[in-house]
């Protein structure tokens, strides 16, 4: 069966529809760019990130051990752990290195560096943790981690 060529009116409709799709995509991309603050804003400049309610995070950490928390700004995340009953946010990069990632190994009950060294939580740098009510009418205190404020490890294993 022979193919019938598209009529000029059909081509105009197709071109018009394609142009509308491209314009709609550009409009959506522009709205997303504006909604996320564009590229001029440093995401860390917005302040500490809220992790959740302190009693729930403490109980979960006591029961299950440290939790890995992904960094919402795309950098390395951190380990949420307890030291002396207080929540701490531990940097996953071993102090003195640029890329040696430290992982929690429950079977060893220790942090393990990229080279296999065992580390204690006190061997790791940490981020500032604040526990406060975000608003006076809130029923429980929220845990905030400030990724702009990195503190050195209290001890060092080398």
Protein Blocks (a to p, Z undefined) as FASTA:
>chain_A
ZZddddfklmmmmmmmmmmmmmmmmmmmmmmmmmnopjmbcfklnopcdfbjfklmmmmm
mmnopaddddfkopacdddddeehiacdddfbdghiaklccdddfklopacdfkopacdf
klpccdddddddfbfklcbdcddddfklccddfbdeZZ
